[in-house]
């Protein structure tokens, strides 16, 4: 039985089957990602690239190639070229396995003159902290839980967290994933009065929800709703309408009519909805009147072009209580924790990237962007002048640009993007020292194995030619192929 299994696993027919299945999976992934912004997407990663059966293909490849080495005694010196071909694939697959499970990458943003040693992970996580009254030696204990996730609107997304805090069971279950989400006021007679304030700035629009009786600080400006406070922008809502009293001079413009007016300092005047108010560097729009309701995660309007955040809706159960909570976040984002008080516990939820730390720091001295002549946004190249600050190995300067990668202590930094004002850079960070070099070693062996086979092929044809079992034309064709391969390799280098 064992011999029968090994004969199947080590057969060339099985090798062909693996190549066909592998190629079919890659083709399927390409078609499934057609029309998407990036590839692979969470959809194809879940169904194909990160699936157990796809990883099993590589395991069987390694078994097949390694088994063929011993089955056909390829380790003998007269078969060195074929041996190198087979062992090269083993190293290439081994390198990819290390890359898959041990490497990590992310994005690092640095402003000119600033020094950074932290970056955001490429992967996305749901992070949970559970706090309570449980103490050890007088120190309050926190239960941290971290789950890597890869959600997509094309998938039936699932996430379930079951934990115990001081023997108290806690259950957190994902109810819904919302692509392109935001917080908004949902009318509810049992809710509270809220006023939506949309803050407009260079970084885009940000929603704030001012609760009745509350004082809120937005970019060092105080706002109040039905709670007059000295020095604040006091908004009053009553039967006669909505009024505003501002401690600043300003102006407003009604978007529908382009009608303009002045915001008079320390004067109570009607507040115009769907108008842009400007005082100093602060801009805001109040799109809706005061609404009685609750703040929940909803899908953004299809007319909004920015879908930077996604939303998760969770159901939390513990100690006989159940609550539903929404969390905003997403890939490449660091969102604030959402606190939920339930069953005598404080539960914090976050959805987004993880902050990773470098064993050294990078300072951005200068960012340079070159444009094509006569264009405003047509960039021909851009680069980052940086200084690597390392207490152990010493500091040094480096210029990062396209195809000029900074490599230090197993980390690789690529020029990825830059800030709109051209005063900051965005670097892609990759840490895959062993996976990269083992894969490179596999490619090196593959190259020389192919060259060895070609030399052997030419030698065979030469023997046939000398033995007058082949004609001159066949020998010349073979020699021509060999010379062209060397020429292509030289040109590539």
N, C-alpha and C positions, 0 to 999 in steps of 0.2 A: 504493500500500500504506500509506504513512504517513498519507495523508488518511483512509483507511478506518479506521485505528486511532484517529486523533484524533476522528473522527465518533462512534465508539463510546464513547471515554473522556469526551467532552464532552456526551453525550446525556442528556436528562432521564430516559430509560428506565434508563440505567446508574445515575443518581442513585437512582432508586427501588429498583433491585436492591441497591445498597449499604446503603440504609436497612433493607431487609428482612433482609439478612444480619446487619447490626449488631444489629437488634432480636432476631433469632433467637438470636444468640450470647449476648446479655444474658439472655434468658429461660432458655436452657440452663444458664448459669452459676448462675442463681437456683435452679433445680430441683436441680442437682448439689450445691449447698451447703445444701439443706434439711435441717434437723435438726442442723447443725453449730454449734459455739459461736460462731464468727465467720464473716464473709464479706467478701471472698473468702478462700478457703483455699488452701494450697499446691497442692491438687489442681486447682482451677479456674484458679489463676494459671498453672500449667504447661500445662494443656490449652487454655485460652482466652485469658485477659487478657494474658499475657506471650508468647503464641505468635506466630510470625512472621506467620501469616495474619491475625491480629487487628490487628496493627500495619499490615499491608498495606492493610486497609480504610481506615484513616485517611489513608494516603498517597494512595490512589485518590480519597478524598473531596476532599483538597486539590487534586489535579490536576483533578478534575471541576469544582469550584467556580471555580478560577482560570481554567480553560479556557472556562467559560461566560461569564465577564466579557468576554473578548475575542471569543468567538463571536457573542454577542448585543449587543456594544458597550454593555455596561452602564455603562461609564465616562462616558457622555454625561450631561449635567446633568439632562435630562428623565427619566432612569432612575435617579436617585440613590438612591431607596428600595430598589429591587431590588439595586443595586450594594452598598449597605450590608449587605443580608441575606447576599449571597454572600461578601463580604470578611470579614464577622463570623465566619462559620464557619471561614474560613481561619485567622484569629487565634486562635479558640478551640482548634482542632486543634493549631496551632503551640504554644500555651501548654501543652497537655497533653503534647506531645512533650518540651518542656523540663522539665516536671514529672517525666516518666517517666525521663529520662536524666540530668538535672543536679541534681535536688532530693534531699534526704535528710531523714530524720526519726528520732526515737528517744524515749527516756524518761530523765528526770532525777529522781533522788531526792535530797532534801535534808532533813536533820534541823534542828530549831530551833536557832538560834545558829551553825549551820555555814555555810561558804561553799564553793560548788562551781563549777567551770568545765568539768566533763566530764560526758558522758552516754553512754548505751548506744544503739547503732544499732538501728533496727527490723529491719534485715536480718540474716540469720544467715550466718556464714562458717566455713569450715574453714581454719585457719591452720597452716602447717607451717614449722618451722625445721630446717635441716640444718646440723650442725656437724661439722667434721673437723680434719685436720692441715694443711689448705691455708692458707698465710699469704702476705700481700703486705706487704713492708717490715716483717716481723716481727709483723704484726697478723693474728690468726686471722680467717678469713672465714666468714661465715654466709650461707646461701642461704635467704631468706624467700619463701614461696609462700602466696598468699591466694586462696581460691575462694569466691565467693558461692554459697550453696546454699539450696534450698527443698524440704525432704524431706516426704513424707507416706506414711502406711501404705497409702494407696490407690493409690500410684504404684509403678512399677518404678524405684526410685531408682538413679541411676548417678553415679559420680564417679571419675575416673581422673586421677592426677597423675604425669606422667613428666618427670623432671628429670635434670640432670647436675651433680654436685659434683666439681669438679676432674677432669672427664672420666669420673667414675665414675657410671654410670647408676643411677638410683633410681626404682623404680616403686611407687606407692601406689594401691591399688584398693579401693573400697568393696564390701564383701561383703553387708552387711545393715544396715538401719535399724530400730531398735527404739523404738517409741513407748511412753513411760512405762517407763523403764529404771532399773536400779540395779546396783551391784556386789554380788556375792555369792560365797560359797565353793562351788565345784563339786568334788565328791569326785574325787580322782585319786591313785592309788597312787604316782605319781611326783612328787606335789606335796609341800608342806610343811604343818606343823601351824599352823592358824589358829584364833583365837577371835573371833567376831563380837560387837562391842559397839555397841549402838544407843543413841546419846546423844539424850535427849529434852530439848527446850527450847521456848521461845516461838516460835522460828523453824521448828519442826517437828523431825522425827526425822532424824538423820544417822548413817550407817553408818561404823564404823571396824573395821579388821581387824588384830588384834594377832598378830604372828607369833611362834612359839616362839623364845625367846632374844632377843627384841627388846624395847627400851624405847621406849614411845610417849608423846607428850605430847598430851593432849586438854584444851583450855581450861585450860592451866597445871597440869594434874594428871598425874603420871607413872603409867604402867601398865606392868607387865612380865608376861611369861608364861614360867614355868619359868626365870626369871633374877632371883632375889631382889635387890632394890636398896633401899637405905635411903631413906626418904622417898617411896617409890612404893607404889601399890596393887598388891601382889604377888599374882598369881594362879598357883596351882600345879595342874598336871594330872598325875595318876598313876593307878596301878591302883585305888586306893581311892576315886577321885572327883576333883572339882574343889574347891579350897579357896581362900580369900581372906584376906589379911592387909592391913588398911588402917591408914594413919597418922592417919585421921580417925574421929571418932564419926559414926554414921549410923543409918539404919534401912532396912528393906526390907518389901515387901508382895508376897506371891504372888498373881498376878492371878487364877488359877483359883479359889482358895479365900478370897481376901481375908485370909489369915493374915498376921500382922505379926510382925516380930522386930527385934532391935537388931543393928547392926553395931558390934562392940566394938573400940575402938582398940587397935592393936598386938596383936591376938589372931588366931590362925589358927582359922578356922571354916569349915564347909561353905558353898559358894557355891550358892545356889538359882537354877536356870535359870527363865526366864520370870517373873522377879520384878523389881519396880522398886526399885532401890537409890538412896537419896538421902543425900548428905553435903554439907552446906553448900548451895550453889545448884546443885550438879551432880546430874543424874539420869541413870540408865542402866538398860538392860535387856540381859541376855544371853539371847537366844532359843534358842541351840543350844549343844551341847557343842563341845569342840575337834574340828575336822574336818581330816583330811589331804586337801589338794586345792590348787586354783589359784583365783586371784581373776579372775573374768570378768564381762562385762556380760550381764545377764539381764533378761527382762521382769518388771516388777513384778506382784505378785499383784493380781487383779481386785478383791480386798476392800480394797485400799489406795486411799484417796480422793485422795491427792496424786500427780499425774503431772507434776511440775514439770520433770523432766529426761528427755531422750531419749538413746538410745545409738547409736553407730556402731561397726561392726566392720570393721576394715581389714586388708588383706593387704599387707605390705611386702616388697619383693624388692630386693636389691642385693648385688653381689660374691658371687653364688652362694648367698646365704643367704635364707631366707624366714621371716617371723614374722607372727603374727596378734595384733592388739592392739585393745582396745575403749576407746572414749572416751565420756565422759558430757558432756552440755551441752544446748544448745537455744536457742530464741528468747528474747531478753531476758536471757540468763544469761552470766556471765563465769566460765568454769570454768578449772581449773588445767591446765597443759600435761602431757601424758602422754609420758614419755621412753622411747625404745626404742633400745637399743644393738644395732646390726646392721652387719655388713660393715665394721667399723672406723669407722663413723659414729654420731653421736648425733642421732637424729631426734625432734623434739618435735611433738606434735599437739594441737590445741585445737579445740573445737566450740562455737560460741556467738556472741554479739554482739561488735561491735567498739567500742572506747572512742574516742569523738570528743571533740574539744576546742573550746570556745568562745573567741572573741577577747576575752572579758570574763568576769566572775564574777557569781554571784548568791548573795546571803546571805538565808537565811530568818530573818526576825525573829520571826514568830509565825504559827502555823496556827490557824485558827478553824473549828470545826464546830458548826452549829446543828441541833438535833433538833426533830422535831415534838413537841408537848406530849404527855406521857404515854408516850413511846417511848424505848427504849434504843439501838436501831440504826436508827431511822427518821430519816435526815438530810434536813433541808429545804434546806440549802445548806452549802457549805464554801469557805473562801478562804485565800489565802496572802499575808501581808504580807512583801514582799521588798525588798531594796535591790540595785540593779544597780551593780556596781563596775566602772567603765570609766576607765582612766587617760587615754584619748584624748579622750572626749567628756564626761567627768565623771560623778559618781555621782548617782543619783536613786532615790526610793522609789516603789513601785507595789503595788497590790493586785490580785492575780489571782483571779478567780472565774469562774463560768460566764458565757460571753458577754462577759467582760471580759479580752481577750487582751493580754499583754505583747508588744510588737513593738519590736525593737531590732536594728539592723544586719542586716536581712534575716532574722532569726530571729523565730519566733513561739512563745510559750509559753502552753499551755492548762492549766487546772486539770483533772487527770485522775483522781487518786486520792489516798490518804493512808495513813499507817501505822496499824496497829490501835490503837496507844496514843495516837493523835492528836498525836504530837510530831514528826511529819515529813510532808512533802508529796511527791507524785509528779506531775511536770509532763510533758506531752507537748511535744516540741520538733519544730519544723518549719522547714526552710530552703528556701524556694522563691520568692525575691523576683521574678525575671523571669517565671517560669511563672505566678505568681499575677496579676501586673499585666497581662501580655499577655492572659491569659484574661479578666480583668475588662474590659479594653478591648474584647475581642471581644463580650462580653455587652452592654456599653454600646452598641456599634454595632448589635447585633441588636435591642435595645430600640427604638432610634430608627428602624431600618429598618422594623420592624413598625408603629410609630406612623405613619411616612411612608406605608406602604401603606394603612393604615386611613383616613388623611386623604384619600388619593387615591381610595379606594373611596367615601367619603362624597361627595367632590367629583363623582365620576362619577354617583352616584345623584341628586345635586342637579341636575346638568345634565339628566339624564333627566327628573327631576321638573319642571324648568322647561320642558322641551320637551314635556311632557305624554305622555311615553313610559313613565311609571311612575306608580303611584298614591301618594297621601299615606302610606298604611300602610307601604309598602316603605321609604320614606325615613325614617319615624319609627323603624322597626325598626333600621335601620342606625345612626342617630344614637344610639339607646338602647344598642347594643352598644359604640360608641365611648366613651360616657360611663361605662359600667360598667368598661371597661378602665382608664380614668384613675382611677376610684374605687378599684379593686383595687390599682393601683400605689401610690396615696397611702396606703392602709391598710397595705400591706406595708412601706412606708418607716416 
